[in-house]
Amino acid sequence: MLNRFLLLLITGLTLSACASSQKVNPQDPWETTNRAIYRFNEGFDDYITRPVSTTYQTITPNWLDVGFSNFFNNLGDVPNSLNNLLQAKPLESLSDLGRVGINSTIGLAGLFDVATPVGLTRHNEDFGQTLAVWGFGSGNYLVLPLLGPSNIRDGIGWVGDFQTEPYYYVKDNTAYYSLFLLDAIDSRADLLSASRILEQASLDPYTFHRETYLQRRKGLIYDGNPPIEGPSLDELDLLDEMEITPAK
């Protein structure tokens, strides 16, 4: 169902882009549709996700909030390890696997992160990055309903990520949906401060989200050392709005 949904969405966006004669951003030819989906996501966040996450953060003691974040990070180290292996990075893969072993035992099912203090650094890998390492192009920028910024490659990769999450294989529906919702709420609660900063910036939020996403993904794919390139047209517009002169 997820594959079919993504295929239909991408096909619809392609037809929409072909029907438009307006000048478009080469990275974002589906901008009109993407902006509509972005507005829907923002409305959903304003009325549902953010209030729930704010309430969660208010009523949850900080130590328990940190414990939940550690728990889901521990689960996430499983696909991290798998993707490092698929990217031919065996040492990083073993490191993430070691984190799972230590945090799942000494760390009480991952509630405590005892692996980081002993030198096992957490890596942030996903199947979208793996596809990039394998040579697949990113494709057009894409905003997914509820999931947010992405591109064709990362949208396809998300399907693989979802199916490698350990709780995806939990057979009990109540336990599965409880874990899924708690993970989503906890992740959103961790971003509340960043959302407040964005709201105070006098920028086009859509463009800001897009450029931030594209730059972050590039940094992740190249493990923090992306090739140096000049600023894009949209980045120059943002710099102009903030009255910042790019370094030469």
DAKA-V819560 format. One record per pair of residues at least 6 apart in sequence whose ideal C-beta (glycine too) atoms are under 7 Angstrom apart, sorted by the first residue. I is the first residue (numbers start at 1). J is the second residue. Records with the same first field share a line. If there is no record, write none. Layout:
BEGIN
I->J / J
END
This chain:
BEGIN
2->159 / 162
3->159
6->155 / 156 / 159
10->152
13->30 / 33
16->30 / 32 / 33
17->29 / 30
20->32
24->31
25->31 / 234
27->141 / 214
28->34 / 140 / 141 / 210
29->140
30->140 / 142
34->141 / 142 / 143
35->206
37->143 / 145
38->143 / 206
40->145
41->145 / 146 / 148
44->146
49->188
52->185
53->185 / 188 / 189 / 192
54->192
56->185 / 189
57->65 / 189 / 192
67->111
68->182 / 186
69->186 / 190
70->110 / 111 / 112 / 113
71->109 / 110 / 111
72->183 / 186
73->122
74->100 / 103 / 104 / 110
75->110 / 165 / 166 / 167
77->96 / 99 / 100 / 122
78->100 / 164 / 166
79->126 / 161 / 164 / 165
80->96 / 123 / 124 / 125
81->93 / 96 / 97 / 100
82->164
83->125 / 126 / 127 / 129 / 130
84->92 / 93 / 96 / 123 / 125
85->93
86->130
87->125 / 130 / 133
92->123
95->120 / 121
96->123
98->115 / 120
99->115 / 120 / 122
102->114 / 115 / 120
103->110 / 113 / 114 / 115
104->110
106->114
107->113 / 114
116->122
124->220
126->157 / 161
127->157 / 160 / 161
128->153 / 154 / 157 / 158
129->220 / 221
131->153 / 157
132->153 / 221
136->153
137->153
138->151 / 153
139->151 / 152 / 153
140->151 / 152
141->151 / 210 / 214
142->150 / 151 / 152 / 155
143->149
144->150 / 155
147->158
149->209 / 210 / 213
150->158
154->217
162->168
167->176 / 179 / 180
170->176 / 179
198->205 / 208
201->208
202->241
203->238 / 241
207->234 / 238
208->238
211->234 / 235 / 238
218->226
219->226
231->239 / 246
239->246
END
